[in-house]
């Protein structure tokens, strides 16, 4: 009977026993940041060794093991985020103020509560649930859970799963920020409409970004404190050697995703289609350039970094992981960078914000959809599909690579070879 890639299964078991290893564990962190998978071989007693390890894992208090500067910095970030979030959600604090003497229906204050009201009046209850859940309820819940993960006694795997989930969901709280930016772009060049950005939008953006930074710090420190196991392998080779045709498929999908993201950036997405209004055409590139020149560099940076730079970086790091021969230490670092960067990739959030705007555009300005919008939706599909497929391919490739390393006599670990 053969194991992976023709390695005799008995030879693999004998090699493991000769090293005193009855099971192996592969720690693989998903590039999408959704979870961490731990794969384990079943021991001679028929019980998963990973299950035993997790069950025997002692509870620890993360705060007690953190450096002093982190014990000061993270609570400060969480407290500041909470204060900014409370300010942004006060009824009298708007995100935008719209002034129009011709279109009275547009005039007034725009805030999260106003969005919820409009969606409710139009019976768009699923969107009401999304906005209330992610923009109103989730931010304070995340702050509470992050604080609990820092100060409560918890097992390391449970804490890491909690922080990974919070990191993955955190970006969706910016949904209403992107809706506000879309409304700002649509109305900004109209001669009889004035749009003023209020401090509520800055407060809400700051609250979400600070909470995401605090979550990443906690997750990374929790990972570093946990045990790290060194696995023997043959020698450093690129993962594409082990991924084979599955790696080629991942390469194609990632490359197409980069191309589609580039098309989304430069292709017009929508055009103002409202009586008495200028028919301005907008692409992501045009919108970002306008925000930069209009003194709103903070929001221009948010759109450029989160909608263009972050997803492209994730795809590039995916290709590097496949084709560059990395020792295990650097391979894991690459996975971590991919995961953390993916938490800031917000093409899907912006797509939902556009759908949210279109669902209530009768209250604002009607838009004519252009090809860039379809490129946007396509980039979400390609990006998400690439990350999910790469997760599967890389996990299998790593298992094959390290299985061959275990079975090869006299093999050493990547870390030992580098040392």
C-alpha positions as CSV (number, residue, x, y, z in Angstrom):
1,X,0.0,0.0,0.0
2,X,1.3,3.4,-1.0
3,X,1.0,6.7,0.9
4,X,1.2,10.2,-0.7
5,X,3.0,10.5,-4.0
6,X,4.0,6.8,-4.0
7,X,5.8,6.8,-0.6
8,X,5.2,3.4,1.0
9,X,2.9,3.7,3.9
10,X,4.9,1.2,6.0
11,X,8.1,3.2,5.4
12,X,6.4,6.3,6.5
13,X,5.2,4.7,9.7
14,X,8.6,3.1,10.4
15,X,10.3,6.5,9.9
16,X,7.8,8.1,12.3
17,X,8.4,5.5,14.9
18,X,12.2,5.7,14.6
19,X,12.0,9.3,15.6
20,X,9.6,8.6,18.4
21,X,6.7,10.2,16.6
22,X,3.4,8.4,16.7
23,X,1.5,11.2,15.0
24,X,2.1,14.4,13.3
25,X,0.3,17.7,13.2
26,X,0.3,20.3,10.5
27,X,-0.7,23.8,11.6
28,X,-2.1,25.6,8.6
29,X,-3.5,29.1,8.8
30,X,-6.1,29.9,6.1
31,X,-5.1,32.9,3.9
32,X,-8.7,34.1,4.1
33,X,-8.4,34.4,7.9
34,X,-11.6,32.5,8.6
35,X,-10.1,29.7,10.8
36,X,-7.0,27.6,11.6
37,X,-7.0,24.0,10.5
38,X,-5.1,21.4,12.4
39,X,-4.7,18.0,10.8
40,X,-3.5,15.0,12.7
41,X,-2.8,11.3,12.1
42,X,-4.7,8.8,14.3
43,X,-2.5,7.2,17.0
44,X,-2.2,3.5,17.5
45,X,-5.0,3.6,20.0
46,X,-7.4,4.9,17.4
47,X,-7.9,8.3,19.0
48,X,-6.9,11.6,17.3
49,X,-3.8,13.0,18.9
50,X,-4.9,16.5,18.1
51,X,-8.1,15.8,20.1
52,X,-6.0,14.7,23.0
53,X,-3.7,17.7,22.7
54,X,-6.6,20.1,22.6
55,X,-8.4,18.4,25.5
56,X,-5.2,18.5,27.6
57,X,-4.4,22.1,26.7
58,X,-4.4,24.2,29.9
59,X,-6.4,27.4,30.2
60,X,-4.3,30.6,30.2
61,X,-4.9,34.3,30.7
62,X,-3.5,36.1,27.7
63,X,-2.9,39.4,29.4
64,X,-0.6,37.8,32.0
65,X,1.8,36.6,29.2
66,X,1.8,39.8,27.1
67,X,4.6,42.5,27.2
68,X,3.8,45.6,29.2
69,X,3.5,47.8,26.1
70,X,0.8,45.5,24.6
71,X,-1.0,45.4,28.0
72,X,-1.2,49.1,27.8
73,X,-1.7,49.6,24.0
74,X,-4.5,47.1,23.3
75,X,-6.8,48.3,26.1
76,X,-6.2,51.9,25.0
77,X,-7.2,50.9,21.4
78,X,-10.3,49.1,22.6
79,X,-11.4,52.0,24.9
80,X,-10.8,54.6,22.2
81,X,-12.7,52.5,19.7
82,X,-15.7,52.2,22.2
83,X,-15.8,55.9,22.8
84,X,-15.6,56.8,19.0
85,X,-18.3,54.2,18.3
86,X,-20.7,55.6,20.9
87,X,-20.2,59.1,19.5
88,X,-20.8,58.0,15.9
89,X,-24.0,56.3,16.8
90,X,-25.6,59.2,18.7
91,X,-28.8,60.3,17.0
92,X,-27.7,63.9,16.7
93,X,-24.3,62.9,15.1
94,X,-24.6,62.7,11.2
95,X,-22.2,61.2,8.8
96,X,-23.1,63.5,6.0
97,X,-25.2,66.6,5.6
98,X,-26.8,67.1,2.2
99,X,-28.0,70.6,1.2
100,X,-30.2,70.9,-2.0
101,X,-32.6,73.7,-2.8
102,X,-34.0,71.9,-5.9
103,X,-34.2,68.3,-4.7
104,X,-35.7,68.7,-1.2
105,X,-36.0,64.9,-0.8
106,X,-32.2,64.7,-0.7
107,X,-31.7,67.4,1.8
108,X,-31.0,66.5,5.4
109,X,-28.7,64.5,7.6
110,X,-27.4,61.0,6.6
111,X,-26.4,58.5,9.3
112,X,-26.7,54.8,10.1
113,X,-30.0,55.3,11.8
114,X,-31.3,57.1,8.6
115,X,-30.2,54.2,6.5
116,X,-32.1,51.7,8.7
117,X,-35.2,53.9,8.6
118,X,-35.1,54.1,4.8
119,X,-34.6,50.4,4.4
120,X,-37.4,49.6,6.9
121,X,-39.8,52.0,5.1
122,X,-39.2,50.1,1.8
123,X,-39.6,46.7,3.5
124,X,-36.0,45.7,2.8
125,X,-35.8,43.7,6.0
126,X,-32.8,41.5,5.1
127,X,-30.7,44.6,4.5
128,X,-32.0,46.1,7.7
129,X,-30.7,43.0,9.5
130,X,-27.3,43.3,7.8
131,X,-26.9,47.0,8.7
132,X,-28.1,46.7,12.2
133,X,-26.1,43.5,12.8
134,X,-22.8,44.6,11.4
135,X,-22.8,48.4,11.9
136,X,-24.7,48.8,15.1
137,X,-24.6,45.6,17.2
138,X,-21.3,43.9,16.1
139,X,-18.8,46.7,16.9
140,X,-19.6,46.7,20.7
141,X,-19.9,42.9,20.8
142,X,-16.5,42.6,19.2
143,X,-15.0,44.9,21.8
144,X,-16.5,42.9,24.6
145,X,-15.3,39.6,23.2
146,X,-11.8,40.9,22.5
147,X,-11.6,42.1,26.1
148,X,-12.8,38.7,27.3
149,X,-10.2,36.9,25.1
150,X,-7.5,39.0,26.7
151,X,-8.4,38.8,30.4
152,X,-10.4,35.5,30.8
153,X,-8.9,32.1,31.3
154,X,-9.2,30.3,28.0
155,X,-7.6,27.4,26.1
156,X,-5.3,28.6,23.4
157,X,-7.3,26.9,20.5
158,X,-10.6,28.4,21.6
159,X,-9.1,31.8,22.0
160,X,-7.5,31.7,18.5
161,X,-10.8,30.5,17.0
162,X,-12.6,33.4,18.6
163,X,-10.1,36.0,17.5
164,X,-9.9,34.6,14.0
165,X,-13.7,34.9,13.7
166,X,-13.7,38.4,15.0
167,X,-11.0,39.4,12.6
168,X,-12.9,37.9,9.6
169,X,-16.2,39.6,10.5
170,X,-14.7,43.0,11.6
171,X,-14.4,44.5,8.1
172,X,-18.2,44.2,7.5
173,X,-18.8,46.9,10.1
174,X,-17.5,49.4,7.5
175,X,-20.6,48.7,5.3
176,X,-22.2,52.0,6.1
177,X,-19.0,53.9,5.6
178,X,-18.8,52.7,2.0
179,X,-22.5,53.6,1.5
180,X,-21.7,57.1,2.7
181,X,-18.7,57.4,0.3
182,X,-20.9,56.2,-2.6
183,X,-23.5,58.9,-1.8
184,X,-20.7,61.5,-1.5
185,X,-19.3,60.6,-4.9
186,X,-22.6,60.6,-6.6
187,X,-23.6,64.1,-5.3
188,X,-20.2,65.7,-5.1
189,X,-20.1,67.2,-8.7
190,X,-23.7,68.3,-8.8
191,X,-23.9,72.1,-9.0
192,X,-27.1,72.5,-6.9
193,X,-26.3,69.9,-4.2
194,X,-23.8,70.4,-1.4
195,X,-22.4,67.5,0.6
196,X,-20.5,68.0,3.9
197,X,-18.6,65.2,5.6
198,X,-19.3,65.4,9.3
199,X,-17.2,64.1,12.2
200,X,-19.5,61.2,12.7
201,X,-18.1,59.4,9.7
202,X,-14.5,60.0,10.9
203,X,-15.5,58.6,14.4
204,X,-17.1,55.5,13.0
205,X,-14.2,54.8,10.6
206,X,-11.7,55.3,13.4
207,X,-13.7,53.0,15.8
208,X,-13.8,50.1,13.4
209,X,-10.1,50.4,12.2
210,X,-8.8,50.7,15.8
211,X,-10.8,47.6,16.9
212,X,-9.5,45.6,13.9
213,X,-5.9,46.6,14.8
214,X,-6.4,45.6,18.4
215,X,-7.9,42.2,17.2
216,X,-4.9,41.5,15.0
217,X,-2.4,42.3,17.8
218,X,-4.3,39.9,20.2
219,X,-4.5,37.2,17.6
220,X,-0.8,37.4,16.7
221,X,0.3,37.4,20.4
222,X,-2.0,34.5,21.2
223,X,-0.4,32.6,18.3
224,X,3.1,33.3,19.4
225,X,2.5,32.3,23.0
226,X,1.0,28.9,21.9
227,X,3.3,25.9,21.3
228,X,5.0,25.6,17.9
229,X,6.0,22.1,16.7
230,X,8.9,21.6,14.3
231,X,8.3,18.9,11.6
232,X,11.0,17.1,9.7
233,X,10.9,17.5,5.9
234,X,13.2,16.6,3.0
235,X,14.5,19.9,1.8
236,X,13.2,23.3,0.7
237,X,11.1,23.1,-2.5
238,X,8.3,25.3,-3.8
239,X,4.8,24.0,-2.9
240,X,3.9,23.9,-6.6
241,X,6.0,20.7,-6.8
242,X,3.6,19.0,-4.4
243,X,0.4,20.8,-5.5
244,X,0.9,19.9,-9.2
245,X,-2.3,20.4,-11.3
246,X,-4.2,21.8,-8.3
247,X,-1.5,24.4,-7.9
248,X,-1.7,25.3,-11.5
249,X,-5.5,25.9,-11.2
250,X,-4.8,28.1,-8.1
251,X,-2.3,30.0,-10.2
252,X,-4.8,30.6,-13.0
253,X,-7.6,31.7,-10.6
254,X,-5.2,34.1,-8.7
255,X,-3.9,35.6,-11.9
256,X,-7.4,36.1,-13.3
257,X,-8.4,37.7,-10.0
258,X,-5.6,40.3,-10.2
259,X,-6.6,41.1,-13.8
260,X,-10.3,41.5,-12.8
261,X,-9.4,43.7,-9.9
262,X,-7.4,45.9,-12.2
263,X,-10.3,46.1,-14.6
264,X,-12.6,47.0,-11.7
265,X,-10.2,49.9,-10.7
266,X,-10.2,51.5,-14.1
267,X,-13.6,50.7,-15.7
268,X,-16.6,53.0,-15.1
269,X,-19.0,51.5,-12.6
270,X,-22.0,53.8,-12.8
271,X,-23.4,57.0,-14.2
272,X,-25.7,59.5,-12.6
273,X,-29.1,59.0,-14.3
274,X,-31.4,61.6,-12.7
275,X,-33.4,64.4,-14.2
276,X,-31.8,67.9,-13.8
277,X,-28.5,66.3,-12.7
278,X,-25.2,66.1,-14.5
279,X,-24.5,62.6,-15.9
280,X,-21.2,62.1,-14.2
281,X,-19.5,58.8,-14.8
282,X,-17.6,57.2,-11.9
283,X,-15.0,54.4,-11.6
284,X,-13.0,53.4,-8.6
285,X,-10.0,55.3,-10.0
286,X,-12.1,58.4,-10.6
287,X,-13.6,58.3,-7.1
288,X,-10.3,57.8,-5.3
289,X,-8.7,60.6,-7.3
290,X,-11.6,63.0,-6.5
291,X,-11.4,62.3,-2.8
292,X,-7.7,63.0,-2.8
293,X,-8.1,66.3,-4.6
294,X,-11.2,67.3,-2.5
295,X,-9.3,67.2,0.8
296,X,-10.7,63.8,1.9
297,X,-7.4,61.9,1.8
298,X,-8.4,59.6,4.7
299,X,-11.3,58.2,2.8
300,X,-9.4,58.1,-0.5
301,X,-6.7,56.0,1.3
302,X,-9.3,53.7,2.8
303,X,-10.8,53.0,-0.7
304,X,-7.4,52.5,-2.4
305,X,-5.8,50.4,0.3
306,X,-8.8,48.2,1.1
307,X,-10.3,47.8,-2.3
308,X,-7.2,47.6,-4.5
309,X,-3.9,47.1,-2.6
310,X,-5.0,44.5,0.0
311,X,-6.7,42.0,-2.4
312,X,-3.9,42.3,-4.9
313,X,-1.3,41.7,-2.2
314,X,-3.2,38.6,-1.0
315,X,-3.1,37.2,-4.5
316,X,0.6,38.0,-5.0
317,X,1.5,36.3,-1.6
318,X,-0.5,33.3,-2.7
319,X,1.6,33.0,-5.8
320,X,4.8,33.5,-3.8
321,X,3.8,30.7,-1.5
322,X,3.3,28.4,-4.4
323,X,6.4,29.2,-6.5
324,X,9.1,30.5,-4.1
325,X,10.9,27.8,-2.2
326,X,10.4,28.8,1.4
327,X,11.5,27.1,4.6
328,X,8.7,26.2,7.0
329,X,9.3,29.2,9.2
330,X,8.9,31.7,6.3
331,X,6.1,29.7,4.7
332,X,4.1,30.1,7.9
333,X,4.9,33.8,8.1
334,X,3.7,34.2,4.5
335,X,0.4,32.5,5.5
336,X,0.0,34.8,8.4
337,X,0.6,37.9,6.3
338,X,-1.9,36.5,3.8
339,X,-4.5,36.0,6.5
340,X,-4.1,39.4,8.1
341,X,-4.1,41.2,4.8
342,X,-7.2,39.3,3.7
343,X,-9.0,40.7,6.8
344,X,-8.5,44.2,5.2
345,X,-9.6,43.1,1.7
346,X,-13.1,44.7,1.4
347,X,-14.2,44.2,-2.2
348,X,-17.1,42.1,-0.9
349,X,-18.1,44.8,1.6
350,X,-18.0,47.5,-1.1
351,X,-20.1,45.3,-3.4
352,X,-22.8,44.9,-0.7
353,X,-22.6,48.7,-0.1
354,X,-23.3,49.3,-3.8
355,X,-26.3,46.9,-3.6
356,X,-27.5,48.6,-0.5
357,X,-27.4,52.0,-2.3
358,X,-29.1,50.7,-5.4
359,X,-31.9,49.2,-3.2
360,X,-32.7,52.7,-1.8
361,X,-31.6,54.9,-4.7
362,X,-35.2,56.2,-5.2
363,X,-34.5,58.2,-2.0
364,X,-31.3,59.6,-3.4
365,X,-30.1,59.7,-7.0
366,X,-30.7,57.0,-9.7
367,X,-27.7,55.4,-11.2
368,X,-27.1,53.7,-14.5
369,X,-25.1,50.5,-14.0
370,X,-21.9,50.3,-16.2
371,X,-19.5,47.4,-16.9
372,X,-17.2,48.3,-13.9
373,X,-20.0,47.2,-11.5
374,X,-20.0,43.7,-13.1
375,X,-16.2,43.6,-12.9
376,X,-16.6,44.4,-9.2
377,X,-18.9,41.5,-8.6
378,X,-16.7,39.3,-10.7
379,X,-13.6,40.3,-8.7
380,X,-15.4,39.3,-5.5
381,X,-16.2,35.9,-6.9
382,X,-12.6,35.4,-8.3
383,X,-10.9,36.6,-5.1
384,X,-13.1,34.5,-2.8
385,X,-12.8,31.4,-5.0
386,X,-9.0,31.8,-5.2
387,X,-8.6,32.1,-1.5
388,X,-10.8,29.0,-0.8
389,X,-9.2,26.9,-3.5
390,X,-5.7,27.9,-2.3
391,X,-6.6,26.9,1.2
392,X,-7.4,23.4,0.1
393,X,-4.5,23.1,-2.3
394,X,-1.8,24.4,0.1
395,X,-3.0,22.3,3.0
396,X,-2.8,19.1,0.9
397,X,0.6,20.2,-0.6
398,X,2.0,20.8,2.9
399,X,0.8,17.5,4.1
400,X,2.4,15.7,1.1
401,X,5.6,17.6,1.5
402,X,6.0,16.8,5.2
403,X,4.9,13.2,4.8
404,X,7.7,12.6,2.3
405,X,10.1,14.4,4.7
406,X,9.1,12.1,7.5
407,X,9.5,9.0,5.4
408,X,12.9,10.0,4.0
409,X,15.7,8.6,6.2
410,X,18.1,11.2,7.7
411,X,15.8,14.1,6.7
412,X,16.0,17.3,8.7
413,X,13.5,20.1,9.3
414,X,13.4,23.3,7.3
415,X,14.2,25.2,10.4
416,X,17.2,23.0,11.3
417,X,18.5,23.2,7.7
418,X,18.3,27.0,7.8
419,X,20.1,27.0,11.1
